[in-house]
Amino acid sequence: MSDRRRWTWAGGLVPTEVPSTDALVVDSFLLDRGAVRGLRRHRARFTRGATTLARLNESSVDRFWAAMVAELPVRGLWFPRVEAHADGSLVFWLRPAPPPRPETRLWIPPEPVVRQHPRIKGPDLPLLAELRNQAQETGADDALLLDESGCVLETGHAALLWWRGDHLCAPARDLPVLPSVTVAELGIPLSEEYALPSDLEGTEVWAVNALHGISPVTGWTGTGGPALAPVDTARLDRFRHALATAPIYVG
């Protein structure tokens, strides 16, 4: 395998420099010794965005994806990223995975965040990256996103779930949130809610994404953060183990 870490699709993967345009659609996943959790779901989400927003031909995306998978290493821990650009280019980055975050603190911005394409990963990433920078300046890891009525949606870079007794809850499906591959991989029914931050009082809250898996929310910065229940470590360990032992092997 080439020691380059970035390729552009041109009927094959060609080593390239940093693209000159911002990506319209992206997807990322954790690659652990040749194993990826939810790879087919990542592919479907990326293809849907690339064909609708970047207006790429599905067969081109399919060929690009197959070539990308063939390049994935079977050793090491990586965080690959695929991109679709407005000029029709498709880009594959192979990046070392940063360390997972065992717990998460969230910043509550003073105003709702309005995104242009909340159900597609990519076009709003510059805005979300800026929000994460602001969150980190307050001592948090990421920002909590609310809709204009104050309902909890997700974080800038993760889905948000919470427990009410034995029921795992998520934002109602008609709210503007990104479909989460990792949440889908949990494989259990979810109770849908229209929840304000105050409605999370006394619940255990999880931030969930491909890189960090399940990261319990342990605190807030900003105003209006509810008091949360202690983390049920036995339950958390069970779900983390279930995710870790049900990947799709691609190497």
C-alpha positions in Angstrom: 0.0 0.0 0.0 1.2 3.5 -0.8 2.5 5.6 2.0 0.3 8.5 0.8 -2.7 9.2 2.9 -5.0 11.0 0.4 -6.5 9.8 -2.9 -8.8 11.2 -5.5 -11.0 9.0 -7.7 -10.2 9.0 -11.4 -11.4 5.6 -12.5 -9.0 4.4 -9.8 -7.6 6.0 -6.6 -4.8 8.4 -7.5 -2.6 9.9 -4.7 -3.4 13.6 -4.4 -2.8 16.8 -2.4 -5.4 18.6 -0.3 -8.5 19.3 -2.5 -9.0 22.9 -3.5 -12.7 22.9 -2.6 -14.6 22.2 0.5 -16.4 18.9 0.7 -20.2 18.9 0.2 -20.7 15.5 1.6 -18.4 13.5 4.0 -18.5 10.3 6.0 -16.1 8.9 8.5 -15.8 5.5 10.3 -13.6 3.7 12.8 -11.3 1.1 11.3 -9.9 -1.3 13.9 -7.6 -4.0 12.5 -9.6 -4.3 9.3 -13.0 -4.2 11.0 -15.6 -1.5 10.6 -18.9 -1.3 12.5 -21.9 -0.5 10.3 -20.0 -0.1 7.0 -23.0 -0.7 4.8 -24.9 2.0 6.7 -22.0 4.4 6.2 -22.0 3.6 2.5 -25.7 4.2 2.2 -25.6 7.5 4.1 -22.7 8.7 2.0 -24.2 7.6 -1.3 -27.5 9.3 -0.5 -25.8 12.6 0.2 -23.4 12.3 -2.8 -26.1 11.6 -5.3 -28.6 14.2 -4.0 -26.5 17.1 -2.9 -23.3 16.6 -5.0 -25.4 15.2 -7.8 -22.9 12.3 -8.5 -23.8 9.2 -10.4 -24.5 6.3 -8.1 -22.4 3.9 -10.1 -19.4 6.2 -9.8 -19.9 6.4 -6.1 -20.2 2.6 -5.9 -16.9 2.1 -7.8 -15.1 4.7 -5.7 -16.4 3.0 -2.5 -15.2 -0.5 -3.6 -11.8 0.9 -4.4 -11.6 2.7 -1.1 -12.5 -0.5 0.8 -9.8 -2.4 -1.1 -7.2 0.1 0.3 -8.2 -0.2 3.9 -5.4 -1.7 6.0 -5.9 -4.7 8.2 -3.6 -3.6 10.9 -3.8 -0.5 13.2 -6.5 1.9 14.3 -7.6 4.4 11.7 -10.4 7.0 11.1 -10.9 7.0 7.3 -12.9 9.8 5.7 -14.6 9.9 2.3 -15.7 13.2 0.6 -17.8 14.2 -2.4 -17.1 17.7 -3.8 -19.1 20.2 -5.8 -16.8 19.7 -8.8 -17.7 16.0 -8.9 -14.5 14.7 -7.3 -14.5 11.9 -4.8 -11.7 11.9 -2.2 -10.5 9.3 0.3 -8.4 10.2 3.4 -6.7 7.6 5.5 -6.1 9.1 8.9 -4.9 7.7 12.2 -7.7 7.5 14.7 -7.5 9.9 17.7 -8.0 8.4 21.1 -11.6 7.7 22.1 -13.2 10.1 24.6 -14.5 8.1 27.6 -16.9 10.9 28.6 -18.3 14.1 27.2 -19.1 17.7 28.4 -21.4 19.8 26.3 -21.7 23.5 25.8 -25.2 24.9 25.4 -25.0 27.8 23.0 -27.1 30.9 23.8 -29.0 30.7 20.5 -30.4 27.8 18.4 -28.0 26.8 15.6 -29.6 26.9 12.1 -28.0 24.4 9.6 -28.7 24.3 5.9 -28.7 20.5 5.5 -29.0 18.8 8.9 -29.7 15.4 7.5 -26.6 15.3 5.3 -23.1 15.1 6.8 -20.8 17.6 5.2 -22.2 20.9 4.1 -22.6 22.2 7.7 -19.3 20.9 9.0 -17.5 24.3 8.9 -20.2 25.7 11.2 -20.1 22.7 13.5 -16.3 22.8 13.7 -16.6 26.5 14.8 -19.2 25.6 17.4 -16.9 22.9 18.7 -14.1 25.4 19.0 -16.3 27.7 21.0 -17.4 24.8 23.2 -13.8 23.9 23.9 -13.0 27.5 24.9 -15.6 27.0 27.7 -14.1 23.7 28.8 -16.6 21.5 27.0 -15.9 18.9 24.2 -18.8 19.8 21.8 -21.9 21.9 21.4 -25.5 20.8 22.1 -27.7 21.6 19.2 -31.3 22.8 19.8 -34.0 23.6 17.3 -35.8 27.0 17.2 -38.4 25.8 19.8 -35.6 24.7 22.1 -35.9 20.9 21.5 -32.8 18.8 21.9 -31.5 17.5 18.6 -27.9 16.2 18.8 -24.4 17.5 19.4 -22.2 19.0 16.7 -20.5 15.7 16.0 -22.6 13.0 17.7 -26.1 11.7 18.2 -27.7 12.2 21.6 -29.6 9.5 23.5 -31.0 9.4 27.0 -32.4 6.8 29.4 -35.8 7.0 31.1 -35.9 3.9 33.3 -35.3 1.0 31.0 -36.3 3.0 27.8 -33.6 4.5 25.6 -34.9 7.7 24.1 -33.9 9.8 21.1 -35.2 12.9 19.4 -38.3 12.4 17.4 -37.6 11.3 13.8 -39.2 14.3 12.2 -36.7 16.6 14.0 -33.7 17.8 11.9 -31.0 15.4 12.9 -28.4 13.4 11.1 -29.2 9.7 10.8 -26.7 8.0 13.1 -25.0 4.8 12.0 -23.8 4.0 15.5 -27.3 4.5 17.0 -28.7 2.1 14.3 -26.0 -0.4 15.2 -27.3 -0.5 18.8 -30.2 -2.5 17.4 -32.8 -1.7 20.0 -36.1 0.2 19.9 -36.0 3.8 20.8 -38.6 5.9 22.4 -39.0 9.2 20.5 -39.3 12.5 22.3 -39.5 16.2 21.8 -37.3 17.1 24.8 -36.1 20.4 26.1 -32.8 20.4 28.0 -34.8 20.7 31.2 -36.6 17.5 30.3 -33.3 15.6 30.6 -33.2 16.3 34.3 -32.4 13.1 36.2 -31.7 11.1 33.0 -28.5 9.4 31.9 -27.4 11.0 28.6 -25.1 9.4 25.9 -23.3 11.1 23.1 -22.9 8.4 20.3 -20.8 8.4 17.2 -18.4 6.2 15.1 -15.2 7.5 16.6 -16.0 7.5 20.4 -18.7 4.9 20.4 -20.8 5.6 23.5 -19.6 8.5 25.6 -21.7 9.4 28.6 -22.5 13.1 29.1 -21.2 14.1 32.5 -21.6 17.9 32.6 -22.5 21.1 30.8 -21.1 24.6 30.2 -23.3 27.6 29.3 -26.7 28.0 30.9 -29.6 25.7 31.4 -27.7 22.4 31.7 -29.9 19.8 33.7 -28.6 17.7 36.5 -28.0 14.3 35.2 -28.3 10.8 36.7 -25.1 9.0 37.6 -23.8 6.7 34.8 -24.9 3.1 35.1 -21.5 1.6 34.4 -22.7 -2.0 34.1 -25.3 -1.0 31.4 -22.7 1.2 29.6 -20.2 -1.6 29.6 -22.8 -4.0 28.1 -23.7 -1.7 25.3 -20.1 -0.9 24.5 -19.2 -4.6 24.4 -22.2 -5.2 22.1 -20.9 -2.6 19.7 -17.3 -3.8 19.9 -18.2 -7.4 19.1 -20.5 -6.9 16.1 -18.4 -5.2 13.4 -18.4 -6.0 9.7 -15.0 -7.2 8.6 -13.6 -5.7 5.4 -9.9 -6.5 5.4 
